[in-house]
Amino acid sequence: MFDPYIWFYTGVALVILGSLGTVFGPGVKDPIVRTLNTEIPAVGVSLIFLTYNHTIAILTYIAATAIITLILLRAIVRLEEMGAEL
């Protein structure tokens, strides 16, 4: 029922595709799309860790989501303070 290879390879694919989305994501004007571009690799890393330990997977997802959200919100606030168009 629980095949760890499916979750591992799905996680690897999400990390690769999400990282590419994050690299090309700064050209996107919508902050929501930017956030989703960084959340996809976080989910992929969590799926990779899920094959090893459920606790590590959930802690990694929570930590990555919190850190990425704080960084993006700070970057958006800084850009708005500088007068940049988002």
Summary of the structure (lengths in Angstrom):
residues: 86
radius of gyration: 14.9
end to end distance: 45.7
largest distance: 53.3
contacts: 233
relative contact order: 0.15
helix: 85%
strand: 0%
